[in-house]
Amino acid sequence: MKYTSITKYCLVGLILAGGCTNLDETDVLYDTVISDNFYKTDREFLSAVGAAYSNLFGWGGNNHMIPLNEVTTDEMVVPTRGADWGDGGHWVRLQTHTYTSQDPTPTNGWTFLYSGVNTCNRLLATFEPLGTDQAKAYIAELKVLRAIYYYWLLDLYGNVPLSIDFSSTEPPANSTRQQVYDFVEKELLENVPLLQKTGPTDESTYGRVNYYTGYTALAKLYLNAKIYTGTEQWEKAIAACDEVINSGKYALVTNYSDNFKKENKGSTEFIWAIPYDAVYAKGFNMPMMTLHMQNQNTYKMNAQPWNGFATIQEFYQSYIDPVQNPGPQGTVVGVDTKGTTTTGTQDKRLSNFLVGPQYMADGSPLTDGGADAADPNGAPITFTPYINELQPNAWRQSGARIGKWEFYTGMTADLSNDWPLFRYADVLLMKAEATARKNDDWNDPIALALVNQIRTVHGGVTPFVSMTADTFLAERGREMFAETFRRQDLIRFGKYNSAWRFHAADASDNLGPAGINHLNIFPIPATQINANQNLKQNPGY
């Protein structure tokens, strides 16, 4: 049983306040325990602060952050498999960029992120009058966490309201993307220096934001600054990355998949992680989201998976293609209709996928009595990278499945694997990209060395002799697959509006902030527009 710092104090909050739930501005659960004798010890502060973090346990489900950032890209898709995953067409609309303000996923994302903001606001309103040095430390932590919630809102929705006064009853109006950017930068710069410089193995801050979390957030803000504001900030991005790199507290793990195994707490790559637990900190539902129904018998699960999320064929192929990804050659699952084995690059990061024949727990073949008549593999279940169509009748076995996080015998609908929100390999890649862009040279020796460090240590593949923007983006995709960065990456590289399998090129427009395509930010949910007369819809929706 892993009672990590935030999980443990979330349980304390459960005792004090009725549970680790997603709290909003109407919640007054802690009012009954605020007194002159409370908030004197770290335990008391953490019992309250845990509520601001417990909101994050919703990250690993199929409701918001994963589909918004992955299913809208060339990395991941949720095909309509007959009667399964139709859901009014909203999964298809994510992939085809025809999402609307009424769709559930953008609505859920807004609610999820503002729930985090509002909980931070409520706790800040409680802590700020205390005036103690101890309170000031937790105030800084909450302000950094709130700034990161706003960074995600800035990235996904653009012109969002800056609502930081918990006592205000005035419905907030939109702020510009520039104003939100300025707020996030200011809050991080002022408060990050007040946070602890702990590392990934420090139990006291595991799962919480620390000094290096803050600088990673700044690196991401600066890396995407041109998209957000129209102004490049490559030097600032490099400096923020260097704060993390030069600390000496983080390092690439030798075995890439160790970052994603069941017992992955304390990985030397984890700058900030969500400490999931299948019993005490639920919400990571990847086995349900991606596995075939019959895989219940593979892992002796107590629930039947939903057979949904899969990888797009060409993205999988970028791992095994010796031209795109040179490296040692060997037997791999191919991209034909049957998933026939072929010769290709044996990138160690192919552990990101489940492909090929599936088996029962006893090793006998797994079969599907409802297999599609047109599926050339018939009843024996074989996950093929090939997907015959997006809708309405994608084959039940089609699509490489998301296998990045270890699946294990006896798992439930909720995994115990921790989720790395910020990972050291990402920092190395961010520095490489910012350096290449700053010097207008994708073959910059610093950038090339950083990328090749990841290729050799994690991929076990041949170092690049040279790079282009496209080969860098492909390498970043192979490393960061499914960690909710692909949408942001495609936008930054000018690829989000391009065509790929199942997605026709978006019509050109410059309706969004700083002249971007309006589809590069999501619509503000109609429920929010209808409830707040001061809130205006994003252009183009």
N, C-alpha and C positions, 0 to 999 in steps of 0.2 A: 504494500500500500504506500503511495507516495504523497505524503502531506507536504507539498512544497509550499513556499512562503505564501503566495496568494491563495492557493487552494485552502491552506490551513486557516488563514484569516477570513476567507469567505465563509468557512464553517463557523467561525466565531460570530460572524455577522448573522448567520442563520439562527444562532441561539438568541442573539440580541434583538434581531429585527425581522424575524420571520422568513428569512431565506436570501440566497444569493440570486436575486432576480434582476431583470432589466427595469430599473427605476426611472421615472420621469419626474417632471416638475411638480406633479400633484402628490408625490409621495412625501409623507411626513413621518415615516416610521421611526426615524431616529430622534424626533422631537421629544419623545417620552424619556429618553435617557440623557439628554443634554442638561448638565447642571454644573455648578461650581466644582463638583468633585469628579467630573468626568473629563476625558481627554487630558489625563495627566501622564499616561504611560504609552509606550509604543504599541502595546497590545490593544489599548483602547482606540488609538488613532487608526491602526491597521484594520481593526474590526469594521470601521466605517469606510476606509479607503478601499477595502476589498470590493465594495459594491460597484465602484467605478471600473474595476477590472473584470468583474464577473460578467458584465455585459459582453465582453469579448468572446465568451464561450460560444456565442452564436455564430462565430466566424466560419466554423468548419461544416456548416450545413448547406443545403441547396437553396436557401431562401434569398441570399443577397450577394455577399462579397465574392464568392467563387463564381457564380454565373455572370455577375456584372463584369468581372475582369477576365474571365476565361471563355465563357460560352459565346461571347461577342467577337471572338478572335479566330485565327487559323489554327489554334491549339486544341480546342475542345468543342464538342457538340453534344446536344441531347436530341437524338433522332426520335421521330414519332414512329413507334413500333406497333402498328395496328391500333389497338385500343389503349396502348400504354403511352404515357407521356404526351398525349395530345394537349390536355390542359388549356383548352381555348386558344391554342396556337402561340402562347407567349414564349415557349422555348424556341420555336422557329423564328419568331420575331427578333429575339436576341441575336441569333446567328445571322439573320438577313438585314439587320439594322433597320427594322421597321417598328421598333419599340415605341410605345405611346405612354402618355401620362397616366393612363388607367391600368397599365400592366403591373402585376404584383411585384416583380423583382426590383425595379427602380423604387417602388413605394416601400418595400421592405428595407432596402438599403438606406433610404432616408431616415426611416424610423429607427433602425439599428444605430446609426451614427449619432443622431440627435439624442437618443436615449443615453448614450455615453456622455455627450456634451452636457445634458441636463443634470445627470448625476454628479458630474464634476462641479457644475455651478452650485448645486445644492450643498455639496460638502464644503466648497470654498466659502459660501455664505455662513456656514457654521464655524469654520476654522479661523477665518480672518479676524473676527472680533477678539479672539483669545489673546493675541499679541505675544505669545511665548516663542522662544527660539525653536522649541520642538514643533510648534504649530507651523512656523515658517518653513521648516523643511518639508512638511507634508503639503503645504500650499504650493511650493515650487514643483513638487512631484505632480500634483493635480493639474497645475497649469501646463506642464509639459504634456501630460496625457491628453488634456483638452485640446491643446494645439495639434496633436497628432490626429485626433478625431476630426478637427477642422481641416487638416491637410487632406484627409481622405474625402471629406465633403467638397473641398476645393477641386480635387482631382476629378471626382465623379460628376458633380452637379454645377460647378462653376460659380454662378452668381447666388450664393446662399446667404441667408441671414446670419449676421454676427450677433448672437444672443448670449450675452455673458452675465447679465444681471438677473439673478434668480428671483428677485423681488418684483421685477417689472411685470406689469399686467398688459402692457401695450403690445399688440401683435407686431412682430418684427418685420421690417421690410428687407428686400434684397440688399446685399452689399455687392459691389463689383468684385470680379475675380482678383483684380489688383489689390483691393482693400483687404480681402481675405488673405491673400498671400502676405501682405505687409503685416497683418495681425499675427499670422503663424510664425513668421520670421522673428518678429519682435518678442513674442512670448518665449520662443525657444532660446533666443540669444540671451534674454534676461534671466531665465530660470535654469537652463541646463547646467551652467557653472555651479549651481547650488546642489546638484545631485551627486550621489556617491559614484566613485570611480571603481565600481566592483566589476568582476568578470563573470563568465558563464558558470563557474562552479561555486559561486558565492550563494549559499542557500538563503541568506537574508533578503536578497533582492531578486531572486529568480522569479520570473514572471512579471516583474515590475519594471517601469522605465528607470534607467540610470543615465549617467553622464554620456555613455557611448550610444545608448538608444537615441538620446537627443541629437547627437551629432550625425547619426545615421539618418534620422528624419530630416535634418538640415541638408545633408547630401542629396537626398531624394528631392527635396524642395528645389534646391539649386539646379540639379540635373534637368528638371522639367520646367525651369523658370521661363525659358523662351516660349513654351507652350502656354504657360499660365499668364504671362505678362507681356510677352513680345521682346524681352530683354534677356540675353544670354548671361549665365553666371558660372562659367566653367571653372574659373579660378577658385571661386568660393566652394564649388562642389569638390574640387580636389583637396582643398584645405580641410573640409569637413571629413572626407574619407581618411585623410592622413591622421586626424585625431584618433580614429579607431585603429588604423593600421599600426601606427607608431606606439600605441599603448603597450604592445607586446602581450596583450591578454587573450588574443584570439588567433586561431590557426586553422587551416584546412584539415579536416579529418582525412586519414589515409583511405578509409573505405567510405565512399560517397553515401551508400545506403545506410550507414550508421546514423546519419542525421535524421532518419525517418523511421527507425525501428521502434518497437513498442517501448523499450526502455531507453529513450534518447535524451533524457534530462541531463543537462550539463554538457552537451556537445560543445566542443571548443569553437564551433562556428555560431553558436546561438547568442546573438546580441540582445534579442528580446523574443520570448516564446510564450505561447499560451499553454499553461500546464494542465492539459486535459487528463481526466481520469474517468474510466468507464462507469464508476459508481458515484464519485463525489463531485466531478466536474464534467458533466456531459455536454454534448453538442457537436462532436466530431463524427459525422455520419458517412464518411466516404465509402465504407463497404456497402451500405445500403444504396448509395447513389450510383455506384458503378458496376457492381457485380450482378451476374445473371441470377435469376431466382433460384436455380438449382445449385448455385455455389453455397447455399445454406448447408448442403451436405458435404461440401469440401472442407469447410471450417467448423462444422458442428455448431453453427450459429443458432440462437434461440429465436431468430426472426428471419423472414425471407426477404432478400434484397430486391431492389426495384428495377434493375436492368436499364439504367439510364445513361449516365455520362460516359462518353468515349472520346478517343483522340482522333483527329482528322488524319487521313492516310498520309498526306504529304509531310505533315509534321513528324510523324513516326519515321517516315522514310529518310528524313534529314539526319537521323542517327546512323542508319545502316548504309547509306550511299557513300561509297569510297571517294567520290569526287567532292561531295559536300563536306564529308567528315573523314579524312584519311586516317587510317589506323590499322591495327592487326585484323586480318580477314579470317572469317570462320562461318559456321552455320548460324543463320538467323532466320526468323520467320519473315517470309516475303509479303508482298502487297497484292498478290493476285487474289482472285475471288475465294480460293480455298485456304489461303494462308500457308501455301506450300513453303517448305524450308528451302533456303537458297544461300548463296555466299554473300556476305556483307561485312561491314565494319562492326567489330564486337566492342562497342563503346560500353564501358561498365555502367553507364547511366541508363542503359536499356532496362535496368531494374525499375525505371519509372513506369513501365507498362506490364500488363498481363496480356500475353498473346499465346496462341497455340491451343492444343487440346487441353481440356479441363478434366479433373479427376475427382472421384469421391475421396473421403478421408482415408479409406482403405486401399486406395490406389487404383481402383477399377474405374473405367471410363464414365464420365458424367454425361447423361443424355437428357434431351429435351423432347418430350412427346409432342410439344406444340411447335416444333421447328417449322420454319417456312418451307413450303413445297419447292420453292425456287432456289433455296439455299443448297449449293452443291455439296456441303458437308453433311446434310441430312441431320438425323437425330443426335449423333455424337457431338457434343458441344466443343467447338473450336472458335476461339476469339480471333477473328481476322482483322488486320489493319484496314482492309477494304470495307467500306460501307456502301451498300448499293444505292441508297437514296436518303435524303433528309426526311422526307415524309411522302406518303402516309404509311408506307409499309417497309420501313427499314427492317432487315433481317434481325431476328432476335439475338443472333450470335455475332453480328457484325460490329466491328469497331474494337481497336485496342483499348483495354480498360486501364483506368488510372490505378497503377500499382505502386506508386511512389512510397506511400506509407505502408509499413509492414502489416499484412493481414495475418492473423494467428488463430490457431485452433481454440475454440471456445469464446471467440470474440462476440460481442453483442452489437446492437445497432450503433453503439458509441465506442470509439476507439480510445485507448489510453495513451496513444502516441502524442507527444507534444507537437505543436505547430510553430515553426519558426516564422515570426512576423518579419524580423530583420535578421539576415544571415551574413556571415563574414564573406562568403564567396561573392555575394551581391555587392558588398563594399568594394572588393577588388575589381569587379566588372564595372562598377560605376566610376571608379578612378580611371580605369583604362579608357572608357568611353569619353569622359570629360577631357582627359589628356589628348586623345586623338582629335576631338572636336576643337579644343583650344588651339592646337598646333596645325589644324587642317591636314592631318596626316594619319591615316589609319595604320600605317606601318611605323608609327612612332615607336622607338625601342622600348620605352616604359610600358606603353599600352600593350605591345606584342608580348612582352615578358609576363605581364599580369595574366593575360588570357591564356598563354601557354602553361602557366603554373596550374591553372584550373584544368586545362585539357589533359595534362600529364597525370596530375594527382587524382583527380576525380574520374576522368574519362578513360585513362589508360590508352589514349590515342596519340597520334603523331602531332608534334608541335606545328603550328602554322609557320610557314616561311614568310608569308605576307598576308595582309587582311584587306578587306573592303568593308564598307558599312554593312553590306548584305551578309558577308561571312561572319562579321561580329554579331549581328542580330541573331543569326542562326545559332551561333555558339551560346549566346546569352539564353536563347530559348531552350537549348538542350540542358543547360545547367539549372535554370530557374523554373522549368516546367511545373505548372499547376500551383505555383506559390502566389498567385494573384497579381502578377506584374505584367502579363502579356499585353493587355489592352493599352496600358500606359506606354509600354515599349513600342508597340506598333504606331501609336500616335506620334511619339517622339521621332521615329524613323520615317514618318510619312507614308506608312503602309496600312493604316487602319481602314482607310477608305478604298483600298485596292481590292481587286477580285481574288478570290481563292475558291476552292471547292465548296459548294453550297452557299457562297456569298458573291453576288454580282457587285461590281464596283459601284460605290455610292455616287449619286449625282453631286457634282461640284457645287459648293456654295461657300460663302464666307460670313455666314450669319452668326457664328459663335464668337466668343470673346477673342480679342487679338487676331481676328480674321480667320479663325479656324472653321472647319466644317461644323455645322450645328450638331451633327450626330456624334461628335467627339466628346460631348457632355450629354448626360441623360436629362430627360424632362423632369421638372419638379412635379411630384405626384399631384394628381388632380384633387385628391382629398385635402392636401395642404392648401392649394389655391382656393378651393371652395370654403375652407375654414378661416382663411386669413385674407381680408380684403387688401392688405398692404403688400401682399406677395404677388410678384409678376412672373409669368411663365418664361422660361428660357426661349430665345428666338428660334423659330423654325418648328415649334411644337404647338 
